[in-house]
Amino acid sequence: MDTFSHTIRLSTGGNTDVFDITPFVRDALESSGLSDGIAVVSTVGSTSAITTCEYEPGLEKDLKDIFEKLVPRGGKYAHNSSWGGSDGNAHSHLRASLVGPSVTLIVENGRLLLGTWQQIIFIDFDNRPRERTIRVKLLGS
């Protein structure tokens, strides 16, 4: 079994900033030369997440709206008190925990196995702009 690692770096605006990272993962797969196996895509950080969905403006807005309803920015969270109120990003950690830090995808015949309308998306939930690191690990032959 062969492995290949790749790093994606993004400058984000925070506040549920959503990015389609599918092209970056496809580029990593192409560079790896692997034909069959798995791709693990993982964010390095506790206030961001990776998932798959259709990446289009309406759904991006819906994602932002649903996270604001489920875990509002102005909520009363113990985490915010833990740091003397200086962080104010408890909602970011909670939102990221709901989605998760990674996805694992099947690679067949040198291609990511994704549905017609399925893209890999990165979401930055933090309350400020950040420089983000995403790791891609490919395993296969």
Residue pairs with C-beta under 8 A, 6 or more apart in sequence:
1 37
1 139
1 140
1 141
2 32
2 34
2 37
2 139
2 140
2 141
3 137
3 138
3 139
4 28
4 31
4 32
4 33
4 34
4 137
4 138
5 135
5 136
5 137
5 138
6 24
6 27
6 28
6 31
6 32
6 135
6 136
6 138
7 133
7 134
7 135
7 136
8 21
8 24
8 25
8 28
8 133
8 134
8 135
8 136
9 131
9 132
9 133
9 134
10 19
10 21
10 122
10 124
10 131
10 132
10 134
11 129
11 130
11 131
11 132
12 19
12 48
12 124
12 126
12 129
12 130
12 131
12 132
13 124
13 129
14 92
14 124
14 125
14 126
14 127
14 128
14 129
14 130
15 124
15 125
15 126
15 127
16 63
16 64
16 67
16 68
16 95
16 123
16 124
16 125
17 123
17 124
18 55
18 60
18 63
18 64
18 121
18 122
18 123
19 121
19 122
19 123
19 124
20 55
20 119
20 120
20 121
21 41
21 50
21 120
21 121
21 122
21 134
22 55
22 112
22 114
22 119
22 120
24 134
24 136
25 39
25 41
25 105
25 112
25 120
25 136
26 112
28 39
28 136
28 138
29 39
29 107
29 110
29 111
29 112
29 138
30 110
32 138
34 107
34 110
34 138
34 139
34 140
34 141
35 107
35 109
35 110
35 140
35 141
36 107
36 108
36 109
36 140
36 141
37 107
37 138
37 139
37 140
37 141
38 104
38 105
38 106
38 107
38 138
38 139
38 140
39 104
39 105
39 106
39 107
39 112
39 136
39 137
39 138
40 102
40 103
40 104
40 105
40 136
40 137
40 138
40 139
41 50
41 102
41 103
41 104
41 105
41 120
41 134
41 135
41 136
42 50
42 101
42 102
42 134
42 135
42 136
42 137
43 49
43 50
43 101
43 102
43 122
43 132
43 133
43 134
43 135
44 132
44 133
44 134
44 135
45 96
45 101
45 126
45 130
45 132
45 133
46 93
46 96
47 89
47 92
47 93
47 95
47 96
47 124
47 125
47 126
47 130
48 96
48 101
48 122
48 123
48 124
48 125
48 126
48 130
48 132
49 95
49 96
49 98
49 99
49 100
49 101
49 122
49 123
49 125
50 99
50 100
50 101
50 102
50 103
50 120
50 121
50 122
50 123
50 134
51 99
51 100
51 103
51 120
51 121
51 123
52 103
52 105
52 114
52 118
52 119
52 120
52 121
53 59
53 63
53 118
53 119
53 121
54 117
54 118
54 119
55 119
55 121
63 123
67 95
67 125
70 95
70 98
71 91
71 94
71 95
71 98
72 91
73 91
73 127
75 90
75 91
77 90
77 91
77 94
78 90
79 87
79 89
79 90
79 93
80 87
80 88
80 89
80 90
88 127
89 126
89 127
89 128
91 125
91 127
92 125
92 126
92 127
93 125
95 123
95 125
96 123
96 125
99 123
103 120
105 112
105 113
105 114
105 120
106 112
106 113
107 113
107 138
107 140
112 120
114 120
122 132
122 134
124 130
124 132
